[in-house]
């Protein structure tokens, strides 16, 4: 019980519910250590996830638009997008996704090591849903991924296709 002046409130802490819906996450990141850390952090979650990691921007766009070898690719519920890709700038991928009427509602977390103001500003200007700076320390990176999971896959209601 919490007594506030003349008002008495019963306070009950309710843990977040475990989701029974399997969420699909697309990770677009060329850094294999980061991908491994993201995968491990999400695997340790109580919630069910399906995760696909793609290292190249052009392949990520093929996956999202179901072209080439990805004709049966599922639609992601959430995208973690690094800006530092070997074949293209992640901002170009963000632009392409947000300009596509079938993809633009997929939430995109720009998840990168860049703390450049220009990258942050452009990501939001291009309709990125949030900008998270990765830690170079893998333990801290894992903790950040867990917080992303708690918020984006535990609190937020994601759009359906």
C-alpha positions as CSV (number, residue, x, y, z in Angstrom):
1,X,0.0,0.0,0.0
2,X,1.1,3.5,-0.8
3,X,-0.3,6.4,1.3
4,X,-0.3,9.7,-0.6
5,X,-1.9,12.4,1.7
6,X,-5.4,11.2,2.2
7,X,-5.5,8.9,-0.7
8,X,-4.5,5.3,-0.3
9,X,-3.6,3.4,-3.4
10,X,-3.0,-0.3,-3.8
11,X,0.0,-0.7,-6.1
12,X,0.6,-4.0,-7.8
13,X,3.7,-4.6,-10.0
14,X,2.7,-6.7,-13.0
15,X,5.5,-8.2,-15.0
16,X,5.3,-7.8,-18.8
17,X,3.5,-10.6,-20.4
18,X,5.4,-13.0,-22.5
19,X,4.2,-12.8,-26.1
20,X,3.0,-16.0,-27.8
21,X,3.2,-14.3,-31.2
22,X,6.4,-15.1,-33.1
23,X,7.9,-11.9,-34.3
24,X,10.1,-11.7,-37.4
25,X,13.2,-9.4,-37.2
26,X,15.4,-8.5,-40.2
27,X,18.9,-7.5,-39.2
28,X,20.8,-5.7,-42.0
29,X,24.4,-5.6,-40.7
30,X,27.7,-6.7,-42.2
31,X,29.5,-7.0,-38.8
32,X,29.4,-10.7,-37.9
33,X,30.2,-10.1,-34.2
34,X,27.3,-7.7,-33.9
35,X,25.0,-10.1,-35.7
36,X,26.0,-12.9,-33.4
37,X,25.5,-10.6,-30.3
38,X,22.1,-9.5,-31.5
39,X,21.1,-13.1,-32.2
40,X,22.3,-14.3,-28.8
41,X,20.5,-11.5,-27.0
42,X,17.2,-12.2,-28.7
43,X,17.6,-16.0,-28.3
44,X,17.8,-15.5,-24.5
45,X,14.5,-13.6,-24.5
46,X,11.3,-15.3,-23.2
47,X,9.5,-14.2,-26.4
48,X,9.6,-16.2,-29.7
49,X,11.5,-14.6,-32.5
50,X,12.5,-15.5,-36.0
51,X,15.6,-13.6,-37.1
52,X,17.3,-13.3,-40.5
53,X,20.5,-11.4,-40.9
54,X,21.7,-10.0,-44.2
55,X,25.1,-8.4,-44.7
56,X,24.4,-6.5,-47.9
57,X,22.0,-3.7,-48.7
58,X,21.1,-5.0,-52.2
59,X,20.2,-8.4,-50.9
60,X,18.2,-6.9,-48.1
61,X,16.1,-5.0,-50.7
62,X,15.7,-8.2,-52.7
63,X,14.5,-9.9,-49.5
64,X,12.0,-7.2,-48.7
65,X,10.6,-7.0,-52.2
66,X,10.6,-10.8,-52.6
67,X,12.9,-10.8,-55.6
68,X,15.6,-13.2,-56.8
69,X,16.1,-16.1,-54.4
70,X,13.7,-14.4,-51.8
71,X,10.4,-14.9,-53.6
72,X,8.8,-16.5,-50.5
73,X,10.5,-14.2,-47.9
74,X,8.3,-13.3,-45.0
75,X,7.5,-9.6,-44.2
76,X,9.5,-8.5,-41.1
77,X,7.8,-7.0,-38.1
78,X,10.9,-4.9,-37.3
79,X,14.2,-4.0,-39.1
80,X,17.5,-3.3,-37.4
81,X,19.5,-1.4,-40.0
82,X,23.2,-0.6,-39.8
83,X,24.4,2.3,-41.9
84,X,27.8,0.8,-42.6
85,X,27.2,-1.8,-45.3
86,X,29.8,-3.0,-47.8
87,X,27.8,-2.3,-51.0
88,X,25.7,0.8,-50.1
89,X,25.0,3.4,-47.5
90,X,22.3,2.2,-45.1
91,X,20.5,5.6,-45.6
92,X,19.9,4.5,-49.2
93,X,18.3,1.3,-48.0
94,X,16.2,3.3,-45.5
95,X,15.1,5.6,-48.4
96,X,14.1,2.7,-50.6
97,X,12.1,1.0,-47.9
98,X,10.2,4.2,-46.8
99,X,9.4,5.0,-50.5
100,X,7.9,1.6,-51.0
101,X,4.1,1.7,-50.3
102,X,4.2,-2.0,-49.2
103,X,7.1,-1.6,-46.8
104,X,7.0,1.9,-45.4
105,X,5.0,0.9,-42.3
106,X,7.7,-1.6,-41.1
107,X,9.4,0.1,-38.2
108,X,13.1,0.6,-38.8
109,X,15.6,1.0,-36.1
110,X,18.8,2.6,-37.4
111,X,21.3,0.6,-35.3
112,X,24.8,1.8,-36.0
113,X,28.1,2.9,-34.5
114,X,27.9,6.3,-36.1
115,X,27.3,9.2,-33.8
116,X,27.6,11.7,-36.6
117,X,24.9,14.4,-36.3
118,X,24.3,14.3,-40.1
119,X,23.5,10.6,-40.0
120,X,21.2,11.0,-37.1
121,X,19.4,14.0,-38.7
122,X,19.1,12.3,-42.1
123,X,17.8,9.0,-40.6
124,X,14.9,10.8,-38.9
125,X,14.3,13.0,-42.0
126,X,14.0,9.8,-44.1
127,X,11.4,8.4,-41.6
128,X,13.6,6.1,-39.6
129,X,11.6,5.2,-36.5
130,X,14.5,5.6,-34.1
131,X,18.3,5.9,-34.1
132,X,20.3,3.8,-31.7
133,X,24.1,4.1,-31.4
134,X,25.7,0.7,-31.0
135,X,28.2,0.1,-28.3
136,X,31.6,-1.2,-29.5
137,X,31.6,-3.3,-26.3
138,X,29.8,-6.5,-27.0
139,X,28.4,-6.9,-23.5
140,X,26.9,-3.4,-23.7
141,X,25.7,-4.1,-27.2
142,X,23.8,-7.1,-25.8
143,X,22.2,-5.0,-23.1
144,X,21.1,-2.4,-25.8
145,X,19.5,-5.2,-27.9
146,X,17.6,-6.4,-24.8
147,X,16.3,-2.9,-24.2
148,X,15.2,-2.6,-27.9
149,X,13.5,-5.9,-27.5
150,X,11.7,-4.8,-24.3
151,X,10.4,-1.6,-26.0
152,X,9.8,-2.4,-29.6
153,X,8.6,-6.0,-29.1
154,X,7.2,-5.8,-25.6
155,X,5.5,-2.4,-25.2
156,X,4.9,-1.1,-28.8
157,X,2.0,-2.3,-30.8
158,X,3.5,-3.1,-34.3
159,X,1.5,-2.6,-37.4
160,X,0.2,-5.7,-39.2
161,X,0.9,-6.1,-42.9
